[in-house]
Amino acid sequence: MSGPRDIHSYLAEFEDIPGTRVYTAKRARAGYHLNQFAMSLMKAENRERFKADERGYLDEWPMSEAQKQAVLDRDYNRLLDLGGNIYFLAKVFSTDGLSFVEAVSTMTGMSVEAYQAMMQAGGRSPEGQRSKKEGR
């Protein structure tokens, strides 16, 4: 029987999955204000304020400059890296008039049609690179 596993080593293993960002407690802490900003867009008056002056609205939130720039760039993969939760970020792309499928397809580098076809066929194949550090 082995001893207790170091939680930090265990969680670090999630960073080795190619193309995947696991929403850990560390990401949740880093993205708290980013996600609160995104949730603020549930109110019509906040969406209008954001659309009228994106930078000014973002500056009202204690987010990092990297988080603010990723919102301005609509770089959803970067936002995930910086602690964004995809379900909260949905409020951002909904504010832009994008559907979930349209936004997520941009995160894969695929067209909406190609992304939909892949998902209808069962999603990405589990074959291929499974570890960043091992290149397999």
C-alpha positions as CSV (number, residue, x, y, z in Angstrom):
1,M,0.0,0.0,0.0
2,S,1.4,3.4,-0.9
3,G,1.2,6.6,1.1
4,P,-0.9,9.7,0.4
5,R,-0.3,11.3,-3.0
6,D,1.0,14.9,-3.2
7,I,-2.0,16.9,-4.4
8,H,0.2,19.4,-6.2
9,S,1.9,16.7,-8.2
10,Y,-1.5,15.2,-9.0
11,L,-3.0,18.5,-10.2
12,A,0.1,19.3,-12.2
13,E,-0.5,16.2,-14.3
14,F,-3.6,17.9,-15.7
15,E,-1.4,20.4,-17.5
16,D,0.1,17.6,-19.6
17,I,-3.1,16.9,-21.5
18,P,-2.7,18.4,-25.0
19,G,-5.4,20.8,-26.0
20,T,-7.2,20.6,-22.7
21,R,-7.5,23.0,-19.8
22,V,-8.9,21.4,-16.7
23,Y,-10.7,23.9,-14.5
24,T,-8.9,23.4,-11.2
25,A,-9.2,25.4,-8.0
26,K,-6.0,27.2,-9.0
27,R,-7.7,28.4,-12.2
28,A,-10.9,29.2,-10.4
29,R,-8.9,31.5,-8.0
30,A,-7.0,33.2,-10.8
31,G,-10.2,33.7,-12.8
32,Y,-12.5,34.8,-10.0
33,H,-12.9,38.5,-11.2
34,L,-12.8,37.5,-14.9
35,N,-15.7,35.2,-14.3
36,Q,-17.6,37.8,-12.2
37,F,-17.2,40.2,-15.1
38,A,-18.6,37.6,-17.5
39,M,-21.5,36.9,-15.3
40,S,-22.2,40.7,-15.0
41,L,-23.2,40.5,-18.7
42,M,-26.3,38.6,-17.8
43,K,-27.9,42.1,-17.2
44,A,-28.9,44.0,-20.3
45,E,-27.7,47.3,-18.9
46,N,-24.2,45.8,-18.3
47,R,-24.1,44.3,-21.9
48,E,-24.9,47.8,-23.3
49,R,-22.3,49.5,-21.2
50,F,-19.7,46.9,-22.2
51,K,-20.5,47.2,-25.9
52,A,-20.4,51.0,-25.7
53,D,-16.9,51.0,-24.1
54,E,-15.3,47.6,-23.7
55,R,-12.0,48.8,-22.2
56,G,-13.7,51.2,-19.8
57,Y,-16.1,48.5,-18.6
58,L,-13.2,46.0,-18.1
59,D,-11.2,48.6,-16.2
60,E,-14.0,48.6,-13.5
61,W,-13.0,45.0,-12.7
62,P,-9.8,44.0,-10.7
63,M,-8.6,41.7,-13.5
64,S,-5.1,41.3,-14.7
65,E,-4.1,43.1,-17.8
66,A,-3.6,39.8,-19.6
67,Q,-7.2,38.9,-18.8
68,K,-8.5,42.2,-20.0
69,Q,-6.5,41.9,-23.3
70,A,-7.7,38.4,-23.9
71,V,-11.3,39.6,-23.5
72,L,-10.7,42.4,-25.9
73,D,-9.0,40.0,-28.4
74,R,-11.9,37.4,-27.8
75,D,-9.1,34.9,-27.3
76,Y,-11.2,32.2,-25.5
77,N,-8.4,29.7,-25.2
78,R,-6.2,32.3,-23.5
79,L,-9.1,33.2,-21.2
80,L,-9.4,29.6,-20.2
81,D,-5.7,29.6,-19.4
82,L,-6.2,32.7,-17.3
83,G,-8.9,31.1,-15.2
84,G,-12.0,31.6,-17.3
85,N,-14.8,29.1,-16.9
86,I,-16.3,28.3,-20.3
87,Y,-19.9,28.5,-19.0
88,F,-19.2,32.0,-17.6
89,L,-17.3,33.0,-20.8
90,A,-20.5,32.1,-22.7
91,K,-21.9,35.4,-21.5
92,V,-19.1,37.2,-23.5
93,F,-19.7,35.4,-26.8
94,S,-23.5,35.7,-26.3
95,T,-23.0,39.4,-25.9
96,D,-21.3,39.3,-29.3
97,G,-24.2,37.4,-30.8
98,L,-22.3,34.1,-31.2
99,S,-23.8,30.8,-30.4
100,F,-21.9,28.3,-28.2
101,V,-21.0,26.2,-31.3
102,E,-19.7,29.3,-33.2
103,A,-17.5,30.4,-30.3
104,V,-16.2,27.0,-29.5
105,S,-15.3,26.3,-33.1
106,T,-13.0,29.3,-33.1
107,M,-11.2,27.7,-30.1
108,T,-10.5,24.6,-32.3
109,G,-9.4,26.4,-35.4
110,M,-12.2,24.7,-37.3
111,S,-15.1,26.1,-39.2
112,V,-18.5,25.8,-37.5
113,E,-19.5,23.1,-40.1
114,A,-16.3,21.1,-39.5
115,Y,-16.6,21.4,-35.7
116,Q,-20.3,20.3,-35.8
117,A,-19.4,17.3,-38.1
118,M,-16.6,16.2,-35.7
119,M,-18.9,16.4,-32.7
120,Q,-21.7,14.6,-34.4
121,A,-19.2,11.8,-35.3
122,G,-18.3,11.4,-31.7
123,G,-15.8,14.1,-31.0
124,R,-12.0,14.1,-31.3
125,S,-10.4,10.8,-31.6
126,P,-8.6,9.6,-28.5
127,E,-5.7,8.5,-30.7
128,G,-2.8,10.7,-31.2
129,Q,-0.8,12.9,-28.8
130,R,-1.9,12.1,-25.2
131,S,1.0,13.7,-23.3
132,K,2.8,17.0,-23.9
133,K,5.9,16.0,-22.1
134,E,6.2,12.6,-23.6
135,G,5.2,13.7,-27.1
136,R,2.8,10.8,-27.3
